[in-house]
Amino acid sequence: MESDSPSERRVPWWAILLALGATFGTMMAAVVPTAFSLALRVEELAPGRTEVLGFILSAGAAATLVMAPITGIVSDRTRSRWGKRRPFTVIGAFVGAGSIPLMTGAPDTTMLTLGWVLSTVGWSTASASVGNWKADRLPPGQRGKVSGLTALITHIAPVVGIILVSSVRDHTWLVFLIPAVVGSVGTALFVVLIPEPSTRDAPPQGGLQVGEVLRSYLFRPRDAPDFAWVWLGRFVFFMGLTLTTSFTVYMYAQRLALPVADIAPVLALTSSLGIITTTIGSVGGGWISDRIGRRRPLVLVGAALFATGGVVSAFAHDLVTLVGGTLLSSMGIAAFTAVGQALLLDVLPHRETQAGRYMATMLLAQKIPGVTAPLLTPLILAVGGGPQNFTLLYLVMAVLGTAGGTVIAFFVRGAR
């Protein structure tokens, strides 16, 4: 194992529930706009121009790509009476909630992009801060279960959010405001009710240098090979996932011959049913991985389910088949992320002193695809010169998902 020896002191379940509540809120606030709200707003400001959504999402992902390692390092070094994680939870939620007027009142796509950049940076910072708290506190015996519950919450939060906003889709400001309110409440409860020890007396780590910040984006794979393989596998998997995430609404509209605005009830239906498959994949995967003491095979199973769902979706032209493909993919994503998160905590280097830095570095495996995939998606959709080629897009998704799971399952050696 490559990580420092973690504390064996178990975290009480009431604290875990509050942390899960904060995760629920931040994920709803961060993901619902990418799944529906932004597409609806883009359709208002630039009708029919799906590539605009790709540019907006890439701008937001690029901003978080830059900010995530910086906030991770600064968090590790923070010395305050409120600890080193809670201040960033508060700052992130404040910035995320404060971006809502910019997005709802944007007169053009430029202002919408600015609002989204602030929103995604804010909620990503708050979410990462909660994740760093878990990395600091959870002993090995709780990681699988909590990671499973975290993955479940991560997938259920957007589902609940889509169900909520689908009923108010004619009121754009509510479509953005409701998830932000839930995010603010979840983070407020976490910050107020969970005590974090003061770090004012912790040994100082010196001033923050520009060179150190730049180096934080990198690490030596030779020094942490298992961490490196997990990073690569997650990068490839999330590249496949991100290719389709924010374009699902357009795919449903094409395959079902419906206007974009009328897809919200369909998304609500598939999302509601997805709660079942997500629960099976995340909680079941996390529990089984703790029970049998093995994580890598279950990561591969999750990737295979995800890929199978992608193939089904690629050739689906009716509601039943579309729902079937979506449910398979959601189960696979849940299993992959739940067990993969537990595996990450098992191989995290320098847990006691640099958990925030390495968690932020791992976050880049998701954020880099967030920058590049939305720009690649319109190019893939244009292949063939006819209607948007969603068949090819979902087949590419399946291939990348399988490859990501394979890398982790066969090349990680320091964890089972």
Steps between C-alpha positions, in 0.01 A plus 500: 500500500623845414304716739592599849351298781155648564333538833287206604258718697153449355296802396153509663214439262326827583806684369509281191132573434562874520794465261279301264239774527758757395602277210135466400456876492820587318450229239144611429616859460793399280348233276137600433611797286723275287224241458211734420502864613783624278360323193167670561665841543716453189190410302352834609808708414634310197228266362627189324870568570599195703870586461447805724422269791828321437697825516327610821563167671864497388556850638364394837703180504816691406447737792459215748800327344711800599342566838465147642871435574547853631213476747617151598851621589377814674254289699779267615694807621212690658548584866180628658277452802239344267738234367634462148199360311195691622613844375510368144160338532357839596687698234406254227131499587495879520653539153277229352178648636608851405528403133127431458396857406767508229368183335130570532528862389765451231414698184740294289713186506810692612337601828356150535851359463636732769222401736561131437875535560434653842233242578705193414815630672302581813307175533804292399704667774231432759460139387876438496532645850245250629688223317828609660332483842413136428856426388629653824266314730388163363689185610534207255208307650252775411628602158313248288163560665533878507632508144200293394260736673685799355469358150130435561448857620703634208264332256174549687548873562478596130203263460309674776607834359373419151169380642467827692589730211301310238180625662615864472675484162301801377664715770870515416602670823349219707677237289830648619396622845353179646822291473703791642272529803534128571878529466513795737292323766705179481833678537370726777393202712836330443700807596293592805441156653827313439787631713840511337808539721681831486816492290651819643753299702588260217859520371524760222593375154656823376383749241325392184730533199394525136728212410342281763154578366610406149660179627177411678343431163754222455634205695764236434326178388812306599457613861129412512431248221164379631375856536619566145314199355183597684536853362541374144210255525267765638612748235413262216170395661386856566599604150245251374239608752545873440463462124130433551398644838381844395380394155254236619215748479577556131526127433161437660350787301631352174407139567153581639429787255422746781599863566784548749270667754273193501781261594491595871223248587690228314817582694299499821366154416837347415661672798233374740541142380875549513484538877447123523792405277722764656426367847586147392821609332632738764389358835523141380841553344641680803361242745622203298847651458533541878356152556734312266795736538534545124437813296662461156268227361194703599640808325520294181144373546379858535682604182352203310146590607559860398625392158208263447258782571684715248463239227128462572453878489694525176236302314190606700218678317212458744438598861522149646839424346634845587397449861658153504833632372495787746430272796783263411740791466388655829560174686845473345594859580387456860700179549810642331502823700410343836758225495747719314479765771571242770794373294629856465494550877692173537786621276498874580861616558599710803154492652594674824664808347392534135157340468349818356769529235469140379121500512511814283748331267264206464217743432691606188426155358138616485556868428726460196233292321257770607701749294572288194201267464232768440718637219550155348133402518379733219779366278394139561134589446589654163658179366301374200367839399137409576298532821705526818679165537403398852557134411873559452517724807361233732718228349808714567372547855476122544854439372654762729303378801623144449859617455493705821377210711754265343794727587405508868412131527819367342773751583441606862710276724505657848133434569273206427 
